[in-house]
Amino acid sequence: MLNKIALFFLDDDNQNKMIPFLSILLGFIIGGLLLIIFKYNPVEAYQKLIEGGFGKFSEGEFGDMRRIGQTLLSTTGLILTGLSVAFAFRTGMFNIGASGQLLMGGFVATLIGVVLELPKIIHLPLALLGAIVAGALWAYLPALLKAKFRIHEVVTTIMMNWIAVWTVYYFVPILIPGHYDTESAIIKPTASLRVEWLTEMFDKSFVNLGIFIAIIAAVIIWFVLDRTTFGYELKAVGYNKDAAKYAGIKVDRNIIFSMMISGALAGLAGATYYLGYSQNLKIGELPSLGFDGIAVSLLALNTPLGVLLSGALFGFMNAAKSFMTASTDVPNELVPIIMAIIIYFAATNLMIKSWIKKLGQLLFRQPKKAIQQTVDDVDSIKKEDSVEKKEIDNKKGGDK
């Protein structure tokens, strides 16, 4: 029995799957220790954190729909920006400009939502499409500079963030001025992502259709990356540009596509934020959602399914921290500290893997050489199974 458990810990795939969960566990444990050191009650703090995100689950009470709705609202933007960053990571790019792309997508969506008068069935999709195109185009220049001149995208995307801020700052008062100099006009109801049935279901919260858009986007990105030739080529360029070029893949084209898709996802996040939550646009602000997406992506190990889960975790913590602070003496800074610790452990995944491996070796009652031989045998069997499966699939395809 112990040997089976040990082999589970020694398997490389299982180690990768365990890293996010161990990072979260360690983050909350260390956060609890910090609370004890500073003479706060960690049990009470975490209880109020859960209540802030979901409501009470005591006798006769099964959560608070409004709080759950606000948690889903907070989760929506984090999923989309997390997908934006994760897609870039998986294809060898580092998109630090998600905030700027989000802002430009939100600006175009708001502009369409304010200026045009159309039926909702046309107005809302048009605003969403405008945001996607704006985010993609805002990522095009850094992508072009990377592809043609090998200028690092970290530098160019950071610069584009601030160009976005001041572009919006200039055009909002001219094109869509609001009641105050610091904001745009309110979008028309036909461009809003809010729908009455969701508002009623979640007790007047601001949760909207954006949560469904985020989930659909995650499924599409998973399919593109893991089930299409296009996704394979994008990942191949990210892993090794020289090998991809030798294999006949158009490297420069795929670099541009990769960054533009990442930007499109960030632009879509801007649409869900400004059309679903705020309903107008404040100028002079760079949304933090783009940078939060980096944390979501790291914890998710850059996988679309992982982004859904890590986005939900951070969305819950962001939505719940104010309630925890109001209900206890615990400072508001605790939640960002826990989130930072979680990301630290997720980023140091090699260290976590070494801990898991040592645990497996302690449980496995055999000499070290035998342990390594067993692990190698398991890996060899997995590879043989994978090859055999591919051969069967190819044979089926030939029979058809």
N, C-alpha and C positions, 0 to 999 in steps of 0.2 A: 504493500500500500504506500509506504513512504517513498519507495523507488518511483512509483507512478507520479506522485506529487512532485518529486525532485525533477523528473524528466519534463514535467509541465513547466517548471521554473527555468529549466536549462534550454528549452526551445526558444529560438530567436524570435519567431513570430509571436509567441505568447508574451515574451518580454516586451516587445513593442506595444502590444495591446494593453499591458498592465501599466505602462509608464504614465499615461494621463490620469488613471484612477489613483495611483500611488501619489502622484503630484498633488492632486486635490486633497487626498487624505492627509498628507504631510503639511499642506498649507493650512488646513483647519486645525491640525494638532498644534503646530507652532503658533498659530493665531491664538489658540486657547491658552497656551503657556504664557504668551505675552500678556494676556488679560489677567492671568493669575499673578504674574510678576507685578503688574500695576494695580493689583488689588480690586479687580473687577470679577464678576461672576460669569465664567464662560458659558455655563449651561443656560443661564438666563439670557445672555446675549444671543446665543445661537437659536434659542427658542423664539425670541422676538424677531430674529432675522427670518426664520421660516414663516412666522405669522405675517411679517411684512410682505413676503412674496406670495403667500398662498392663503393667508387667513388662518383661523383656528380650526383644529381638527379634534376638538374635545367632544364630550358627550352631547349629542344634539346639534353639533356644528360640524359641517363638512367643508370647510374652506369658505373663502370670500371671493365671489366671482369678480368683483371689481378689482381686487388685488391680483387675481390670476390674470385678468385682462391687461393690467398695467405691466405685469411681468412679460406677457407675450408681446406687448408693444415694445418694451425695452429689448427683447430678444430679436425682433425683426431686423433692425438695422445692423446688429452685431453679426447675424448670420450672413447677410449680404456682403458686408465689408470683410468678414472673415473669409468668405468664398473668393472675394476679389484678391486678397493677399495670398490665400492658399493656391489659387490657380496660377498666379505668377510664380510662387515658390516651386510648384511642381514642374513648371516648364523652364526653370533656371533663371527666373527674373526676380528682382526684389522691389516690389512696388510700394514705395513709401508715400506715393502721391494719392492714395485712396481718398484722403480728406478733400483735396482739391478737386478730384474727379467727382466726388459726392456733391460738393458744393456747386459745381458747374451743372451737373445733372439736375440738382434741385432747383437751380436758377432757371434753366430752360423749362422744366416741368411747371414751375410757378408762373413763368411768363405765359406759357400756353394756357395754364389754368385761369389766369386773370384776363388775358386779352380776348381770347376766342369765346364765342357763344355757340355751343353745339350740344346735341343730345349727349347724355352721359355715355351711351354705348359707343360713341365716336370720340368724345372729348377726353375721357379718362385713358383709353388705350393710346391716343395720340400724345398725351402728356407723358405717359410712361415711355413710349417710343422715343420721344424727344430727349428724355433724360438719358436713356441708354446710348443714343447716338452722341450726345454731348459728352458723356463720360468717356466713350471710346475715342472720340476726336481729341479730347484733352490728354489722353494717354498716347496719342499718335506721335507727337513731337519727341518725347523722350524715347519712344520705341524706334523712331527713325534715326535719332542720334546714336542710339546703341547699335543698331543694325549697320549703319553706313560708316560711322566714325568711331565706334567702340567707346563712346563716352558713357561712363557708368550711370545706370538709371537711378541710383540712390541720389546722386547730386541733382540730376535734371528733374526728377519727380518732386523733390523737396522744393526746388525753386518754383515749379509749376503750382505748388500749393499756394504760395503767397501771391503769385500772379492771378490765381483764381480769386483770392480774397479781394484784391484791389480792383479786379475787373467787375466783380459783382457790386462792390462798393460804388463804382462809377455809374454802372448802367441801371441799377435798381431805381434810384431817384428820378432818372430820366424816363425810363420805359414803363415802370409799374410803381409809381410812388404810393405810399400808404398814408395813414393819418399822421404818422410821425416820420421824421427824417431818417430814422434808423431802421425802418422796416418797409417791406413792400405792401402792396394792397392784398387783401384776402382773396384767395382763389374762389372761383364759382363752385357751388355745390356739385355741379355736373363733372368737375374734375377731381373731386375728393374721393379718397379711398375708403372713407367711412361709409358704412351701410347700417341702416336702422336695425336690422335683425341682430347684427353683431353687437351693436351698442346696447341693445336691450338685453341680450343674453349675458353680457358681462357688466350689467348694472351701471350703465352710463360711462364706462371706461372708454379710452381713446383707441382701443385695439381695433384694427381695421383689416382690410383685405391684404395688406402688405405681408402678413404672416404666411398666408397661402402662397403668395408670390415667392417669398424666401424659400419655402420648402420645395416648391416646383423648381426653382433655380438650382437648388442643391442636387436634386435628382438629375437634372439636365447636365450639370457639370460632371457629376459622377459618370454618367453615360458617355459623355464626350471623352473624358480622360481615360476611362477603363474599357470602353467597348467600341471605340472607333479608330480607324487608321489615322485620322486627323489628330486625335488626341495622342496616339502613339508617337507620331512625328514630332508633335510639340514637346513631349517629354524627352524624346531622343535628343533633340537640340539642346534641351536643358541639361541633360546628363553629360553629353560630350559633343560639342559643336563640330569638331574635326571628324569624328567618326560618322556623325550624321551627314556631313557634307560628302564624305567618301561614299556613303550609301546612296547618294543621289537625292537627299532631302534638301529642299531650298531653305537654308539656314536663316538668311536675312528676312525672308517673307514670314517665316514662322515666328521669329522674334517679334515682328510687328503685330502679327495676329495675336500672339500670347498677351502682349501688353494691352492691346485694344480690347480684348475680351475681359481682361482684368478691370480695365477702366469702365467698360460697359456695366459690369456688376456693381462697381462703386457708384456709377451714375444712377442705376436702378435703386440703390440704397438711398440716394438723395431724394428720389421721387417718393419712396415710401415714407421718408421722414417728413418732407415738406407738404406732400399731398395727404398724408395720413394722420400726422400728429400736429404739427405747428400751424398748418393751413396758410402760412405766409413765411417770408424769409427775412431774417435779421441780417443787417449788413455789418461788416467789420469783424465778423467772427469766423474762425476756422473750426469746423465741427471736429470734435475729438473722436467721433465714431471711426474714422479712417485709421487712426492710430490704435484704437481699441481692437480693430480687426486683426492687427498683427498679433496681439496676445491671444485672440480666439484661434487664429490659424496655428500658432505654435503649440498650444495645448492640444489641438485636434490632430497634430502631426501631419497637417496639410491635406487631410482627407475630407471630402464633402460630408460624409456621415458624421465624422468627428466634429466638423464645424457646427452641424446642427446641435450636437450635444453640448459642446463648449460654449456656443452662443447662448444656449438656454441657461447654462450655469451662470455666466457673467450677466446675462439679462436679469436673472432672478436676484443676484447680489446687488446689482445697480438699483433695481426697483425696490428692494427691501431695506436698504441701508438707512434711509431716512426714518422709517418706522422704528428700526432698532435704536437709533440715536434718540428719538423722541420718547421711547418707552423705557430707556435705561440711561445710566450715566456714561455708557461706553461712548468714546469719541467717534465721530463720523469717519475718521481716518482709518479705522480698523479694517473696513472692507477693502479699500485699496491696498492695504498692507498684505492682507491674505491673498488677494489676487496677484500681487507682485511675487509673493513667495511661491504660489502655484506655478506661475510662469517661469520662475527661476529653476524650479525642479524639472519642469517640462523641457526647458532649454538645455539642461545638463543631463540629457537622457542617457549618455554613456555612463555617467556615474550611477544613475538609477539601475541601469542594466547590470552593472558590475555587482551591485548589492543583491539583485535578484539571483544572479549567477552564483554568488557565494552562498546564498541561502539554499539553492538547489544542491550545491556541492556538500553542504553540511548534512542535508537530508539523505543524500545518496550514499549508501554505505558500501562504497567501493573505492579503490585507489584512484588517484587523479587521472592516471593514464587510461584506466578503464572508463572513467567518467567521460573523458574527451572522446574516446573511441565510440562510446554509446551515442553521444551527441552527434558525432560525424555519421554514424550509421543511420540515425533518425533522419538527418538532413539528406543523406543519399537516397533513402527510401522515398522521401517527399519529392525529390527531383525526378526519380524514376516514375512515380505516380503521375507527376505533372506531364512528363513526356508521353507516357502511355495514354493519358487523357487526350492530349493534343492529337495523337495518332488516330484514336478512335473518332474524334470529332472530324478530322480530315477525311477519314474513311467514309463516315456518314455523309459528308458533303459530296464526296465523289459518287456515292451510290445514288444520291438525288439527281 
